[in-house]
């Protein structure tokens, strides 16, 4: 059975952000192990896939009607609270990632590290809540 195009793009979006999240976690582990070159590669890969996700997400938004959450009651309240926190932090994390990345590329490692301590958990939260929202919207659980 083939998925409708909107569902295919939603699945692509989720795959892109999953890949971004995997490389984000790998980058964290690598820097903790002092494997700086591999950390850089992992973080650039995470950023690239997050950027691809953003392009696909915006394209899907303009091409297809958004999918509405069908749940009711407490689960709907939970979903909406999760969606609100995810959306606010997703808007904030973009500039944080870019500034954190710029500091690293300029060799401003102390400033990079200070900002990365805030950026990483926010980025991870956005990734995990994005996966959760997808699963809730598409009843995949």
N, C-alpha and C positions, 0 to 999 in steps of 0.2 A: 504494500500500500504506500503510495506516494503522498508526501505532505503537501498542502497548498503552499504557494510561493511565500506568503507572509510567514507561515510557520517555518519554512526553510530558512528564511532570513533570520528569524528569531533564534533558531537553532545555531546558525552560523555565528550570530552575536554572542551567544552563550559560549560556544567553543572558543571564540577569540578571547573572551574575558577569562575563561578557565585557563587558557594557555598563558595569558598575562599573569594571572595569579600564581601559577606554578613557577614561572620564572621569577616572580617577585619573591616568593618564599625561598627559592634556590639562591637568589642574590643575597638574601639575608643570611642564610646558612654559610654561604661562601665568604662573606665579609667577616663573619664571626670566626671563620677558620683562617683568616688573613690571606685568602686567595683573591687578591685584588683584581687581577686581570680577568679572572672568571666572573667575579662579582660585577665588574663593569659590563661584561658581555651579557650576563643574565639581566641586569637592570635595563640595558638598552633594548634587549629583546622584549622584556616586560612592557617597556614604554611603547615600543613599536606595535605590539599586539593590542595594547590599550588604545593607541591611536587608530588602528584598523577597526577596532570595535566601535569607536566613536563615529567614524565615517559610515560604517554599516548601520549603526543605530539611527543616525540622522537621516540616511537614505530611506530606511524602513519607515521612519516617522512620516516622511513626505510621500511615500508611495502607498502605504497601507494604513487603514484605520487602526487605532490602538486597540489592543485586546483589553477588555474590561474584566475585572475580578468578579467571579460569580459567587464567591462565598458570602455568608450572612452572619450576623451576630458578632460574637467575640472574635472569631477568626477574621472577619472583615475589619474590625477595629485594629487588630494586630497587624494585618496586611497594610492598612493605610498608614499606621504609625511607622512601620518598617519602610514603606515607600517614601514617606516624608523625610525620614532621617537619611535614607539612601540618596534621595535626590539632592538635598541640601549639601551633604558631604561630597557627593559626586561633582557638584559644581565647584566646591572649594578645593578638591584634591587636584584638579587639572593644573591650576596655577602653581600649587605647592610642588607638584611633580616637576614641572618645567623649571622652577627656580632651584629646586634641589639638584636636578640634573645639570643645570647651567653651572652651579657652584662646583660640582664635581669636575666637569669638563674644563673649567678654568683653573683647576688645581687649588681651589679654596676649600680644602678638606675639612678644616675645623668648622667652618660655617656650614658646609655640606652636612657634616655629621650632626650638628645641632638641629638643623631643620629636618633631616631624615628621620630623626627620632620621633617627630610628630607626623611626618608624611607617611611613613610606613604603616602605622596602625590604622590611620584613616583610610589609606588606599586598600589595605586588606579588608577593612570593614565594608567598604564600597563593593569590593569584588564578591565577598561572601554574601552580602545582602542582595546583590544583583543576581547571584545564582539562586538564592532562596526565593526571590520575587519571581524569577522565571519558573521555578518548580511549582510555586503556588498558582501562578497564572495558567499554567499548562497542565495542572493536575498530574504531575509526574511522580509524586511521592507515593 
